[in-house]
Amino acid sequence: MPPRPYRLGRSLTGLGLFATRPIKKKMRIAEYRGRRLGIDAALKAEKSGNRYLYEVNSKITIDGAKHGNLARYFNHSCNPNCDTFIRNKRVFIRTLRNIKPEEELTYDYGRDYLKNVIGLENCLCSRCRKRRKKMAAEARAKRARKAKRLANAAAKGKTKKSKTKKKAVKKDTKKRGTKR
């Protein structure tokens, strides 16, 4: 059996899997293994805080918390390079595109997991980090433009007030019949 094409390593979200050599597109690289749980046991495991549950269908959930299951270290990404598929009630992970060495292996955990466990604003994948960084830069630029606009308006406002005062004085003097 050839050695695994990935290694376990430190990532931004904790532990993750990284390619050790180039991996071809559509290559099956891992199986999500673990104890099979029924509905009641899966709900109990979820309430106890188990985050390594993979729902195969409405009746079967795989508990991947055992340390022998390396597939549990695939991290979430909104822009993944791997995908999961189910065959004969077994879960496999395959690549979606060619993967370069030292690239982190990720797949999309799904909207429910992202929303309920990770949190929509807490996703640390590269796509979400870039999106938040871009939004923060846009917000800073918008605040800077607004501050500049207010400063310009304040500077113009001083000159306008002085001009309007002069006009008011001229009008007032015209009414009285005096010249200035």
C-alpha positions as CSV (number, residue, x, y, z in Angstrom):
1,M,0.0,0.0,0.0
2,P,1.5,3.4,-1.0
3,P,2.0,5.9,1.8
4,R,-0.7,8.5,2.4
5,P,-0.5,11.6,0.1
6,Y,-1.0,13.8,3.1
7,R,0.3,14.6,6.6
8,L,-1.2,15.9,9.8
9,G,-0.1,19.4,10.6
10,R,-1.0,22.7,12.3
11,S,-3.4,25.0,10.4
12,L,-5.2,28.2,11.3
13,T,-8.1,26.4,12.7
14,G,-6.2,23.8,14.7
15,L,-4.9,20.5,13.2
16,G,-5.4,19.9,9.5
17,L,-4.2,17.7,6.7
18,F,-1.7,18.9,4.1
19,A,-0.6,17.3,0.8
20,T,2.9,15.8,0.9
21,R,3.0,15.3,-2.9
22,P,0.9,16.4,-5.9
23,I,-2.5,14.8,-5.8
24,K,-4.5,14.3,-9.0
25,K,-8.1,15.5,-9.6
26,K,-10.9,13.0,-8.5
27,M,-8.5,10.8,-6.5
28,R,-10.1,9.1,-3.5
29,I,-7.8,9.9,-0.7
30,A,-9.5,9.0,2.6
31,E,-12.5,7.3,4.2
32,Y,-14.4,8.8,7.1
33,R,-14.4,6.0,9.6
34,G,-16.0,5.4,13.0
35,R,-18.7,3.9,14.9
36,R,-22.2,3.9,13.3
37,L,-24.8,5.5,15.4
38,G,-28.6,5.5,15.2
39,I,-30.8,8.5,15.6
40,D,-30.9,8.5,19.4
41,A,-27.2,7.9,19.9
42,A,-26.3,10.5,17.3
43,L,-28.5,13.2,19.1
44,K,-26.9,12.2,22.4
45,A,-23.4,12.5,21.0
46,E,-24.2,15.8,19.4
47,K,-25.6,17.2,22.7
48,S,-22.4,16.0,24.5
49,G,-20.3,18.2,22.2
50,N,-19.0,15.7,19.7
51,R,-18.0,17.6,16.6
52,Y,-16.8,14.6,14.5
53,L,-20.3,13.4,13.5
54,Y,-21.0,12.8,9.8
55,E,-24.6,12.2,8.9
56,V,-24.8,9.5,6.2
57,N,-28.6,9.6,6.0
58,S,-31.5,10.2,8.3
59,K,-30.9,7.0,10.2
60,I,-27.1,6.5,10.2
61,T,-24.4,8.8,11.5
62,I,-20.7,8.1,11.7
63,D,-18.9,9.0,14.9
64,G,-15.4,9.9,13.7
65,A,-14.0,10.9,17.1
66,K,-11.6,7.9,17.3
67,H,-8.0,8.8,16.8
68,G,-7.6,6.2,14.0
69,N,-9.8,8.3,11.8
70,L,-7.5,10.7,10.0
71,A,-10.3,12.0,7.9
72,R,-11.6,13.9,10.9
73,Y,-8.8,16.3,10.4
74,F,-10.1,17.6,7.0
75,N,-11.0,21.2,7.8
76,H,-13.9,23.2,6.5
77,S,-13.5,25.7,3.6
78,C,-16.1,27.6,1.7
79,N,-13.9,27.2,-1.3
80,P,-12.8,23.5,-0.9
81,N,-10.4,21.4,-2.8
82,C,-12.0,18.1,-1.8
83,D,-15.5,16.7,-1.6
84,T,-17.2,13.8,0.2
85,F,-19.3,11.1,-1.4
86,I,-21.2,8.2,0.0
87,R,-21.1,4.6,-1.4
88,N,-22.7,1.7,0.3
89,K,-23.2,3.7,3.5
90,R,-19.5,4.5,3.7
91,V,-18.1,8.1,3.4
92,F,-15.1,8.8,1.2
93,I,-13.2,12.0,0.4
94,R,-11.9,12.8,-3.0
95,T,-10.2,15.7,-4.6
96,L,-12.0,18.2,-6.7
97,R,-8.9,19.5,-8.5
98,N,-5.2,18.9,-8.8
99,I,-3.6,19.7,-5.4
100,K,0.0,21.0,-4.9
101,P,2.3,19.8,-2.1
102,E,1.8,21.6,1.2
103,E,-1.7,22.7,0.3
104,E,-4.2,22.1,3.0
105,L,-6.9,19.6,2.2
106,T,-10.4,20.9,2.9
107,Y,-14.1,20.2,2.1
108,D,-17.3,22.1,2.7
109,Y,-19.0,20.9,5.9
110,G,-22.3,22.3,4.7
111,R,-24.5,25.3,5.5
112,D,-26.1,23.8,8.7
113,Y,-22.7,23.0,10.3
114,L,-21.3,26.4,9.3
115,K,-24.4,28.2,10.7
116,N,-24.9,26.2,13.9
117,V,-21.5,25.1,15.0
118,I,-18.8,27.3,13.4
119,G,-20.9,30.4,13.1
120,L,-21.2,32.4,9.8
121,E,-18.9,35.2,11.0
122,N,-16.4,32.8,12.6
123,C,-15.3,30.9,9.5
124,L,-11.5,31.0,9.2
125,C,-11.2,29.6,5.7
126,S,-9.1,31.7,3.3
127,R,-12.1,32.8,1.3
128,C,-14.0,34.2,4.3
129,R,-10.8,35.8,5.7
130,K,-10.2,37.5,2.4
131,R,-13.8,38.6,2.2
132,R,-13.8,40.0,5.8
133,K,-10.4,41.8,5.1
134,K,-11.8,43.3,1.9
135,M,-15.0,44.5,3.7
136,A,-12.9,46.0,6.6
137,A,-10.7,47.8,4.0
138,E,-13.8,49.1,2.2
139,A,-15.3,50.3,5.6
140,R,-12.1,52.1,6.5
141,A,-12.0,53.8,3.1
142,K,-15.6,54.8,3.4
143,R,-15.0,56.3,6.9
144,A,-11.9,58.1,5.6
145,R,-13.9,59.5,2.6
146,K,-16.7,60.6,5.0
147,A,-14.1,62.3,7.4
148,K,-12.5,64.0,4.5
149,R,-15.9,65.2,3.2
150,L,-16.8,66.5,6.7
151,A,-13.5,68.3,7.0
152,N,-13.9,69.9,3.6
153,A,-17.5,70.9,4.4
154,A,-16.4,72.4,7.7
155,A,-13.6,74.3,6.0
156,K,-16.0,75.5,3.3
157,G,-18.7,76.2,5.9
158,K,-16.5,78.8,7.6
159,T,-16.0,80.7,4.4
160,K,-19.7,80.5,3.6
161,K,-20.7,81.8,7.0
162,S,-18.5,84.8,6.6
163,K,-19.9,85.5,3.1
164,T,-23.4,85.1,4.3
165,K,-22.8,87.4,7.2
166,K,-21.4,90.0,4.8
167,K,-24.4,89.7,2.6
168,A,-26.7,90.0,5.6
169,V,-24.9,93.1,6.7
170,K,-25.1,94.6,3.2
171,K,-28.9,93.9,3.1
172,D,-29.4,95.3,6.5
173,T,-27.5,98.5,5.7
174,K,-29.4,98.9,2.4
175,K,-32.7,98.8,4.4
176,R,-31.4,101.5,6.7
177,G,-30.0,103.6,3.9
178,T,-26.4,103.6,5.2
179,K,-23.4,102.6,3.2
180,R,-20.6,100.5,4.3
